[in-house]
Amino acid sequence: MSGETQPTSGSRQRIDKWLFFTRMIKSRSLAQSHVQSGHVRINGERCSQPSQMVKPGDRVELTLERRDVVLVVRLAGERRGPYEEARLLYEDLSPPSDEAKRLTPYEQAIRAAGAGRPTKKERRAIDKLMSDED
C-alpha cells in the first residue's frame, strides 16, 4: 500500500482530468477552460473549478459544441487510453439525438422553389427576359 499513486475505483478525481481520460474533451487544458466557462454541471450544480472532485456515482452534464451529454461516473481514470478503456469510466445517459431534426445530405441539397441562387435553366430565362426589354 505504500506509494499508491494510481486512482482506484473508489477514489475521487479532478473533473478536468476525468473529462480528458474519458475522451470527451481532447486535451486537459481544453477541459479546464470548458469547466471554467460553465459548460459542466456535477450533480445538477454548475462547476466552475477544474479542481472540483468527482467520485463514482456522480452525474456529470456537459454542453458540447454539437450535443449535450449526461454521464454517470463509474471509475476514476488512470490514463487517457483507447476508447474501449475510456468507455469503462462512465455510463452514458444522454438523451438520444432527435433523428427528425437531422437532415440527410440529399434533404439539405433540396431547396424550395425560388429560394437561393437560380438554376441554370432559371438563369437562362432571366437573361432572355432581360434581353427582350432592351
C-alpha positions, 0 to 999 in steps of 0.5 A, spaced: 500 500 500 505 504 500 506 509 494 499 508 491 499 513 486 494 510 481 486 512 482 482 506 484 475 505 483 473 508 489 477 514 489 475 521 487 478 525 481 479 532 478 473 533 473 478 536 468 482 530 468 476 525 468 473 529 462 480 528 458 481 520 460 474 519 458 475 522 451 470 527 451 474 533 451 481 532 447 486 535 451 486 537 459 487 544 458 481 544 453 477 541 459 479 546 464 477 552 460 470 548 458 469 547 466 471 554 467 466 557 462 460 553 465 459 548 460 459 542 466 454 541 471 456 535 477 450 533 480 445 538 477 450 544 480 454 548 475 462 547 476 466 552 475 473 549 478 477 544 474 479 542 481 472 540 483 472 532 485 468 527 482 467 520 485 463 514 482 456 515 482 456 522 480 452 525 474 456 529 470 452 534 464 456 537 459 454 542 453 458 540 447 459 544 441 454 539 437 450 535 443 449 535 450 451 529 454 449 526 461 454 521 464 454 517 470 461 516 473 463 509 474 471 509 475 476 514 476 481 514 470 488 512 470 490 514 463 487 517 457 487 510 453 483 507 447 476 508 447 474 501 449 478 503 456 475 510 456 468 507 455 469 503 462 469 510 466 462 512 465 455 510 463 452 514 458 445 517 459 444 522 454 438 523 451 438 520 444 439 525 438 432 527 435 433 523 428 427 528 425 431 534 426 437 531 422 437 532 415 440 527 410 445 530 405 440 529 399 434 533 404 439 539 405 441 539 397 433 540 396 431 547 396 424 550 395 422 553 389 425 560 388 429 560 394 437 561 393 441 562 387 437 560 380 438 554 376 441 554 370 435 553 366 432 559 371 438 563 369 437 562 362 430 565 362 432 571 366 437 573 361 432 572 355 427 576 359 432 581 360 434 581 353 427 582 350 426 589 354 432 592 351 
